[in-house]
Amino acid sequence: MDLNFHVVTVATDVSRAGILIESSRKFEVPVLNLGSNVPWRAGQAGGLKINLLKRFLSGLDDANIVLFVDGYDTLVNAPLDEIAERFFEAEVDILFAAQRQWRSEKDLSGHFPETKSGDRYLNGGAYVGLAASLREFLSAPLADDDDDQTYLSEAYLRHSQGGSDIQVALDTEARLFQSVSAASSDITITEEKQILNTTVDRRPLILHGGGDKADKRRFTNLGASLGISRKQIQFTGTNGAFDVVGPEIILTDFLDPAECRKLIAMAEDYGEWKSMYGDKFPAQELRLRTLDINLFNKLEVHFANDLNKIIEKYWWPMRMICLRDAFIIKYSPDTQASLSCHTDASMVSGIVKLNDDYEGGDTWFHRQQYSTKYAPVGKMVLWPGQVTHGHEGREVTAGTKYSLVIWTSRTRNDLNY
């Protein structure tokens, strides 16, 4: 189909856009990222997305069609001509995804009528329309820090309640868009790998996964059922190289910084940070096995084929057995800021800084007088886990610290957690 049809998103952190990237590639749908090289401040609201879209629209002819989708929680399940056909069938100038729960600080919920499907509220994460209509619809100013959901909902109510030349509608029956938020029990995947809303018996083409942690996990699982998932984490080979950085402490390659950001995004999307029951040194943790068992298995293979070789070379004549545990740990001033001095239930332990945009928070080895402060993001620090290398996680005073911690088995019967 010969159309001036543009699909755009805002993904300032491309490592979190894996499902959108993989699904759009599968169906050869080109997606323009308006958020490339655009900084996103912590706590910033979605007004920036609207303003980036406005700038893009200003350079288009009126008859162009623009589909906007959120970067981090959208899945495309059809080629562009089918998406365009569904939009034309709606016979409106702008069509918005609909959702079941109101998700904005300003309560406008009473202005939206009940619907058969229960999806009655505007979902600002997916919408499509004519460029001219979108320019007029988005003509009111807003700051980058303003809430995009409130802004879009107020504009929708103005244009839908009469006196406007723009025809707008919510896709309440999932003709094109399907929101997972609070509706996951209505959504299944058919044998033909189509998304099916069983309540309205519709097969939408674009899935949006906004909502709470459970909604996001359901979105990820639905994507996996369609053969679409976030790109797998890729470990960096050591080529047998390592540096001695402290007394019986070595440093080696493990993850590229982009892979570190990807792992953080996976962990935050999953959520459920908690300490292990009965742990003498509790922390806010997420087991890698819980997050993604396939990733844990891949890590086991990587250790066996690569890291064990340098460990056994440096600490000759010891012999490695297998991994005991791997978990992501999170520190921040408002959750848990530090961890007291301890040794590990591990033959050889490892820690990987997944980010460095925080203050404080280094791991300090008391006897060795060694700090991980200057260890690069993605490098793995390795040390003997028991007795000699007591260490603490010093206080994080600003920002959020993420680390990957790895423990190895001490005996053949030293089972994984």
C-alpha positions in Angstrom: 0.0 0.0 0.0 1.4 3.3 -1.1 0.9 5.6 1.9 2.6 8.4 3.7 2.3 6.5 6.9 4.8 7.1 9.7 5.2 5.1 12.8 7.0 7.0 15.6 8.0 6.4 19.1 10.0 8.1 21.9 12.6 5.7 23.4 15.4 7.7 25.1 16.8 4.4 26.3 16.8 2.1 23.3 17.9 -0.8 25.5 14.3 -0.8 27.0 12.6 -0.9 23.6 13.5 -4.5 22.7 10.0 -5.8 22.2 8.9 -2.9 19.9 12.1 -3.2 17.9 11.9 -6.9 17.5 8.2 -7.0 16.7 8.3 -4.1 14.2 11.3 -5.8 12.4 9.4 -9.0 12.2 6.6 -7.3 10.2 8.9 -4.9 8.4 7.3 -1.9 10.0 9.8 1.0 10.1 9.7 2.9 13.4 11.3 6.3 13.8 12.6 7.0 17.3 12.1 10.7 18.1 13.9 10.1 21.4 17.3 9.2 20.0 20.0 11.1 21.9 17.4 13.0 23.9 18.2 13.1 27.7 15.4 12.0 30.0 15.6 13.3 33.6 14.7 11.2 36.5 11.0 11.7 37.5 10.2 13.5 34.2 6.6 13.2 33.0 5.5 12.4 29.5 5.1 16.0 28.2 8.4 15.6 26.5 7.0 12.8 24.3 4.2 15.1 23.1 6.5 18.0 22.4 8.8 15.8 20.3 5.8 14.6 18.4 4.7 18.1 17.8 8.1 19.0 16.2 7.9 16.0 14.0 4.3 16.9 12.9 5.3 20.4 12.0 7.3 19.1 9.1 4.7 16.9 7.5 2.1 17.5 4.8 -1.5 17.5 6.0 -2.5 14.2 4.4 0.3 12.2 6.1 -0.8 9.6 8.7 1.1 9.2 12.0 1.0 6.3 14.4 2.5 7.0 17.8 3.4 4.2 20.1 5.2 4.1 23.5 8.7 2.8 23.1 9.1 0.5 26.1 5.8 -1.4 26.2 4.4 -1.8 22.7 4.2 -4.8 20.4 3.4 -4.7 16.7 1.7 -7.9 15.4 0.9 -7.0 11.7 2.4 -5.3 8.7 1.8 -1.6 8.0 -0.9 -2.1 5.4 -3.1 -4.1 7.8 -2.6 -1.4 10.5 -3.6 1.3 8.0 -6.7 -0.6 6.9 -7.9 -0.9 10.5 -7.5 2.8 11.0 -9.4 3.6 7.8 -12.2 1.3 8.9 -12.7 3.4 12.0 -13.7 6.4 9.8 -12.2 9.0 12.2 -9.4 11.5 12.1 -7.7 10.3 15.2 -8.1 6.9 16.9 -6.8 6.3 20.4 -6.2 3.0 22.3 -8.5 2.5 25.2 -7.9 1.2 28.7 -9.9 -0.1 31.6 -8.4 1.9 34.5 -7.9 5.6 34.9 -4.2 6.3 35.4 -3.6 10.0 35.9 -3.3 12.2 39.0 -6.2 14.5 37.7 -9.4 12.6 37.9 -11.4 13.0 34.6 -12.8 9.5 34.8 -16.4 10.6 35.2 -16.4 12.2 31.8 -15.9 9.0 29.9 -19.0 6.8 29.3 -19.3 3.1 30.1 -18.5 0.7 27.3 -19.3 -2.9 26.5 -15.7 -4.0 26.8 -15.0 -2.1 30.0 -12.2 -0.2 28.2 -13.6 3.3 28.5 -10.6 5.6 29.2 -8.0 7.1 26.8 -4.7 5.3 26.6 -2.0 7.8 25.7 0.5 5.1 24.7 -0.9 4.3 21.3 -2.8 6.5 18.8 -3.0 7.1 15.1 -4.3 10.0 13.0 -4.0 12.4 10.1 -1.1 14.8 10.5 -3.3 17.9 10.1 -5.7 16.6 12.7 -3.0 15.7 15.2 -1.4 19.1 14.9 -4.7 20.8 15.8 -5.4 18.2 18.5 -2.0 18.9 20.1 -2.1 22.6 19.6 -2.4 23.6 23.3 1.1 24.2 24.9 2.5 21.9 27.6 5.8 21.6 29.4 8.1 18.6 29.1 7.3 17.8 32.8 3.5 17.9 32.3 1.5 14.6 32.4 0.8 13.5 28.8 -2.1 11.3 29.9 -4.0 14.2 31.4 -3.1 16.5 28.5 -4.4 14.0 25.9 -7.5 13.2 27.9 -8.5 16.8 28.3 -7.9 17.4 24.5 -10.0 14.3 23.7 -12.9 15.5 25.9 -12.9 18.9 24.2 -13.0 17.5 20.7 -15.4 14.6 21.4 -18.1 16.6 23.1 -19.2 18.7 20.0 -18.0 21.8 18.3 -14.9 20.4 16.7 -14.2 19.5 13.1 -11.9 16.7 14.2 -13.5 13.3 14.5 -11.9 11.4 17.4 -12.6 8.0 19.0 -11.4 5.5 21.5 -10.8 2.0 20.3 -13.0 0.5 23.0 -13.5 -2.8 21.1 -9.9 -3.5 20.3 -10.2 -3.1 16.5 -6.6 -2.0 16.2 -5.2 -1.4 19.7 -5.3 -3.6 22.8 -4.2 -2.4 26.3 -3.1 -5.0 28.8 -3.7 -2.8 31.8 -6.3 -4.5 34.0 -7.5 -6.6 31.1 -5.0 -9.4 30.8 -7.6 -12.1 31.6 -9.5 -11.1 28.4 -6.4 -11.5 26.2 -5.1 -14.7 24.7 -2.9 -15.8 21.8 -4.5 -18.0 19.1 -2.9 -20.9 17.4 -2.4 -18.6 14.4 -0.3 -16.3 16.6 -2.9 -13.6 16.7 -3.9 -11.5 19.7 -7.5 -12.2 20.7 -9.7 -10.2 23.0 -12.2 -12.8 24.2 -14.7 -10.3 25.6 -15.4 -8.5 22.3 -14.0 -11.3 20.0 -11.6 -9.0 18.2 -8.1 -9.5 17.0 -6.2 -6.3 17.6 -2.9 -5.7 15.8 -1.0 -3.5 18.4 -0.5 -4.5 22.0 0.2 -1.9 24.7 1.5 -3.1 28.1 1.3 -0.1 30.4 0.0 -0.6 33.9 1.3 -2.1 37.1 4.1 -4.7 37.5 1.7 -7.6 36.9 0.4 -6.0 33.7 4.0 -5.5 32.4 4.9 -9.2 33.2 1.7 -10.3 31.4 2.7 -8.1 28.4 6.1 -9.7 28.3 4.6 -13.2 28.5 2.1 -12.4 25.7 5.0 -11.2 23.6 6.9 -14.4 24.3 3.9 -16.4 23.2 4.1 -14.6 19.9 7.8 -15.3 19.6 8.7 -11.7 20.5 10.9 -10.9 23.5 13.4 -8.4 24.6 16.7 -9.1 23.0 18.7 -11.6 25.1 21.5 -10.3 27.3 24.9 -11.0 25.6 27.9 -11.7 27.9 31.3 -10.4 26.9 34.0 -13.0 26.5 37.2 -12.6 28.6 39.7 -14.1 26.0 41.5 -15.3 29.1 42.4 -11.8 30.2 42.1 -10.3 33.7 43.7 -7.7 35.9 44.8 -8.0 39.5 43.3 -5.0 41.2 43.7 -5.8 44.9 45.0 -8.5 47.2 43.4 -11.7 45.8 41.0 -9.6 43.8 40.8 -9.7 40.0 38.8 -7.7 37.4 37.6 -9.0 34.0 35.2 -8.3 31.2 31.6 -9.4 31.6 28.9 -7.1 30.1 28.8 -4.2 27.7 27.3 -1.1 29.4 24.3 -1.3 27.0 23.7 -4.8 28.2 23.8 -3.5 31.8 21.1 -1.0 31.0 19.0 -3.7 29.4 19.4 -5.9 32.5 18.3 -3.1 34.8 15.3 -2.4 32.6 14.3 -6.1 32.7 14.6 -6.1 36.5 12.6 -2.9 37.0 9.9 -4.1 34.6 9.6 -7.3 36.7 9.8 -5.6 40.1 9.2 -7.5 43.3 12.5 -6.5 45.0 12.8 -8.3 48.3 15.3 -10.0 50.7 15.7 -13.7 50.9 13.9 -15.3 53.9 16.2 -15.8 56.9 19.1 -13.8 55.3 21.4 -12.4 58.0 22.2 -9.6 55.7 18.9 -8.7 53.9 18.9 -6.5 50.9 16.6 -5.5 48.0 17.3 -8.4 45.6 15.8 -10.1 42.5 17.0 -13.6 41.7 18.2 -14.0 38.1 16.5 -17.4 38.1 13.2 -15.7 38.9 13.6 -13.0 36.4 14.5 -15.2 33.5 15.5 -18.9 33.9 16.9 -19.0 30.4 19.2 -16.1 31.2 20.4 -17.9 34.4 21.1 -21.1 32.3 23.0 -19.0 29.8 25.1 -17.5 32.6 25.9 -21.0 33.9 27.3 -21.9 30.4 29.2 -18.7 30.2 30.9 -19.3 33.5 31.7 -22.9 32.7 33.2 -22.1 29.2 35.0 -18.8 30.0 35.1 -17.3 33.5 36.0 -20.6 35.3 39.2 -20.8 33.2 40.6 -17.5 34.5 39.5 -18.2 38.0 41.2 -21.6 38.1 44.3 -20.0 36.4 44.7 -17.3 39.0 43.7 -19.3 42.1 45.5 -22.6 41.0 45.1 -25.4 42.0 41.4 -24.9 43.0 38.7 -26.2 40.8 35.3 -24.6 40.2 32.1 -26.6 40.5 29.1 -24.5 39.3 27.0 -21.4 40.0 25.2 -21.3 43.3 23.2 -18.1 42.9 23.0 -14.9 40.9 20.9 -11.9 41.8 20.5 -8.2 41.0 20.7 -6.0 44.0 19.3 -2.5 44.3 20.3 0.3 46.7 18.8 3.8 47.1 18.4 6.3 49.9 14.6 5.7 50.1 14.7 1.9 50.0 17.9 0.4 51.4 21.0 2.5 51.2 23.7 0.2 52.5 24.7 -3.3 53.5 26.8 -4.2 56.6 30.1 -6.0 56.4 29.8 -9.7 55.6 31.4 -12.7 53.8 29.6 -14.8 51.2 28.3 -18.4 51.1 30.3 -18.8 48.0 33.6 -20.3 46.8 34.4 -17.4 44.5 32.1 -14.4 44.4 31.6 -11.8 41.7 30.0 -8.4 41.5 29.2 -6.3 38.4 28.3 -2.6 38.6 25.3 -2.2 36.3 25.3 1.6 36.5 27.4 4.5 38.0 24.9 7.4 38.0 24.7 7.5 41.8 26.7 8.8 44.7 28.4 6.7 47.3 27.5 3.0 47.3 30.9 1.5 46.6 31.7 -2.1 47.8 34.5 -1.8 50.4 36.8 -4.7 51.3 38.1 -4.0 54.8 41.2 -6.3 55.0 42.2 -5.6 51.4 41.5 -1.8 51.6 40.0 -2.1 48.1 36.9 -0.2 46.8 34.9 -1.0 43.6 34.4 2.8 43.2 36.6 2.9 40.1 35.6 -0.4 38.6 34.1 0.3 35.2 30.4 -0.5 34.5 30.1 -4.0 33.2 33.4 -5.3 34.5 33.3 -8.2 37.0 35.2 -8.1 40.3 36.0 -11.6 41.6 37.3 -12.6 45.0 37.4 -15.6 47.4 33.9 -15.6 48.9 34.6 -16.9 52.4 36.6 -15.8 55.5 39.2 -13.4 54.1 37.3 -10.9 52.0 34.7 -9.4 54.3 33.0 -6.5 52.5 30.2 -4.0 52.9 28.0 -2.0 50.6 28.6 1.6 51.6 25.8 4.1 51.8 24.2 5.4 48.6 23.6 9.1 49.2 21.9 10.0 45.9 20.5 8.1 43.0 19.9 4.3 42.7 22.7 1.7 42.5 22.2 -1.6 40.7 24.7 -4.5 40.8 24.7 -8.1 39.7 26.1 -10.5 42.4 27.2 -14.0 41.6 28.0 -16.8 44.1 29.6 -20.1 43.2 29.1 -23.5 44.8 31.6 -24.6 47.5 30.8 -28.4 47.3 29.0 -30.7 44.9 26.0 -30.7 47.3 26.0 -26.9 47.7 22.7 -26.5 45.9 21.5 -23.4 44.1 18.9 -21.2 45.9 
